[in-house]
Amino acid sequence: MTTVIVRVDQRGVASVTLNRPEVNNAYDEAMLRGLHAAIDATEASLSSGSPVRCVVLRGRGRHFQAGADLHWLSAVQAGTPEENLAASELTGTAIRRLSALAVPVVALVQGACLGGGTGVLAAADVVLCGEDSVFSIAEVRWGLHASIILPQLADAIGPRQVRRYALTGERFDAAEAHRIGLVHDVVARDALEARGAEVVEAILASGPGAVTTTKRLARALSWTAAEDGSFDRLVAEHSTARQSAEAHEGLSAFLQKRAPAWAQSDH
């Protein structure tokens, strides 16, 4: 099965669809590589006669994206430190490259968007969601942390909101996502595509060179403009945490459908 479907229309609008609906589009290595391939194709088009001018990102099925596939993470966790570092780098660079893409990225969100999925939204330029959407930055619940998407989240919602939601892992609804800046518009779920089409039309009505320059200059002022060394340190911390005793307990608890040791009540 193709885990990321890419289609480009005659206007130069690339539709990129996450395609693991049976697991609510939780990402694994195949999906991450598919996202990298979609970014590769978009970048390659920019020097061709038919450049992509906008990317619209969707998730197929009931939910946009459920974060990392924890069964995949558990398998990675059992590997070597080098394999864990490669997995963190694959994940982090996908989000980083999506943020740095020269053309606008519009994300249309239905249902749940959890964990690493919030990093995808924070990397997008325009985010629209349905009224039924729910969100969380939940890595800490499994003894992990969201280091590789923290720059994008800091850009989108500010460090103060990151310090709340990335520390508590609590879920929040579409209205709160709009209030803190993770999403730009909240619409009825059945109006999501129509509102997305309006945003795409507004982008296409603008000068492509001016749009590219504006995005580049805006990013230069942001957290995501961090140098390679800072990013490499985030990747290393993310990788190391996955093989910690705490993460072993957190992922084991999830797979065994029990509360982790740190959440046990004293009563």
N, C-alpha and C positions, 0 to 999 in steps of 0.2 A: 504494500500500500504506500502511496505517495503521502508523506506526512506534512508536506507543505506544497500547496498547489499555487502556481503562478500563472496568471493570464494578463496579457497586455492588450488594451483595446486600441482602436485607430487614433484616439486622442493622445495616446501616450500615458494612459492611466494604468498602472500595474495593480491588479488585485492579488494580494498575497493572503492565502487562507490556511490557517492552522487546521490540520486534518487528522486529529485523533479523537473524534467525538466519543468513542467508546470509553475513554478515560478522561473525558472533559478537557481534551487538548493538553493534558499534562505533558511537559516536554521531556524528551530523552535525547540520546546522542543523535539519533536519526533526524528528529525534528530540528535540533540545533544546526545540524549540517544542512538541512533543507533551507533554513532561514539564512545561513551564510551564502548558500547558492543563489537565493533570491536577491540578496544584496550584491553579490558578484555580478549577476546579470544586469541589475539596475545600473551599477557603476560602469559596466562595459558599454551600455547603451548610450551613455552621455557623450561618448566620442564618436558615435555613429550618426547616420542621417536620420534615425528615428529614435530620438532620446526619450526615455521615460521622464515625465514631468511631475508625476505625483504617485505615491504609493498608498493604497488603501489596505489596511490590515484588518482581517476578520478571523474569528474562530468559528468553525463549523459545529453545529449542534446546539444544545441547550445552554452551554457556557462558553465564554470567550477563552479562558485559560486558567487551569487549576494549579499553576506553579510546576515545580519539578515532580516527575514521576518518582515517588519514594521507593518503589521497587528497583528502579534503575539506580537511584542514589545508593541504596543498600548494596547493590552489586559493585558499584564503583568503590564504595567505602572498603570493601574487602580486597581491593587491588593494592598495588604498590603506591608509595608516595608519588612517584612519577606519573602514574595513571590518574591519580586524584588531582594532581596539578594540571594535567592536560584537560580533564573534565571541567575544572574551574575556569581555565583559560578559554575553552570553547564556549562556555556559557557567557562569561564576562565580555569577551570580544564581540559576541553576537549583539548584545545590548549596546556596547560602545559603538560599533559600526552602524547600527540602526540610528543612533542619535546623531552620528556624524554624516549620515547620508546627505548628499548635496541637494536633494529634492525633498519637498515636504512629505511627511508621513502622517496619514490620518488613520486613527484607530477607532473602530466601531465595536462597542462592547455590549454584550448581552449576558445576563446571568452573572456567574462568579468570575472574578479575576483575583487570583491569590498568589502570594509569594512572589516568585520571579516574574509572574505576569504583570505585577505592578511596575516592575522595572521596564518592561516592554512599553507600558503606557507612558511612563516618565520619559522614555526615549523618543516617543512620538511628538510631533509638533502640534497636532490637534487631536483631542480625544472627546468622543461623544459616547454617551452610554444610555442604556434604557433605564427606566424608573425602577426596574426590578433588580438592578445590578447590586452586587455586594463585593467587598474588597477586604483584603488583609495582607499585611507584611508579616507572615507567620513563621518565618524560619526558626525563631527562638523557641517555638513550641517543641521542636525536635532537637534542641541542643545545637543548632546551626546558627549562622548569622548571614545577613544580606549584604556583606561588605562590597561585593562586586557590582551591586546596583545602587549603593548609597549615593554616589555622585549624581546619578540621574534623578533619584528621589529628592535629594537636597535641592536640585534645580526646580523640580516640579512643585514640591509642597513646603520647602524650607526645612532647615535643620530642626527647628522646634517641633514640627509635626512628625518628622522622622523619629525624633527622640521619644515621642509618645507611641506611635503605632508600630515602630520596629522593635520597641522594648516590650510592649504588652502583647503583641500578636493579635489583638482584638479585632473583630470584624467591624466594618462600618458600611453604611448604606450609600446610595447614590447621592443623596442630598449632602452628606458629610464629605464625600469625595469631591463634590462641586465646591463646597465651602472652603476646603483646604487647597484646592487647585489641582488635584490629580486629574479631574475631567473638566472640560470647558462648558459642555452643554449636557443637560439631562432631558430626555424626551421619552414619550411613550415607546415601548419596545417596537411596536409595529410601524413607528415613524422614523426609526433609526436610519434605514437606508435612504429615505427621502432627504433627511437632514444632512446625511453624509454627502449625497449628491450635490446639495447646495454649496457645501464647503469646497468640494472638488471644483465646481464651476467657478467659484470665486478665485481659486488658485490658478485655474487655466486662463482666467481673464487678466491675470497679472503677467508682467514681463518675466520670462523664465530666468534671464540673467539677473534681474533685480531680485527675484525671489531667492536665488542661490546665494547671492552676495549678502542679502539681509540675514539669511539663516547662518551663514558663516560668521558674520560679525556678531550676531547675537550669541552664538555659542562661545565665541572668544571671551565673553564676559562671564561665563558660567562655570559651575563646579566641574562639569564634564570636560572642560578644556585642560584638565589635569595632565601633567606630563606622564610619559610612559613609565617612569620609575615609580610614581605614586600608584598607578594602575597595577603594576607588577606586584607591589606590596599587598594590595587588596586581594589579588588573586592568590598569593601565597597564604595569606591568613585564612581565606575562604577554604582552600584546600586542606590546610592543617586542621582546621576545626572539624571537618568532615570525619577525620580519623581519630578524633578525641574520644575519651571514655564517655563523655556526656552525649556526644552525637550517637555513639553506639547504643546507648540506653534509649535515646529519643527515637531513633529509627526502629529499634527492636520493639519498643512499646507500640508504635504505630502499626507495625506489621502483626503484632500479637493482639491488637485491639484492646489495649489496657492503658492506664495512666502511667506516665513515666515516674521513676522513683521520686523525683523532686516535687511531684504534684500530689504525692500521697498525703492524705489528711492525718493529723495527729489525733483526731477524735474517733 
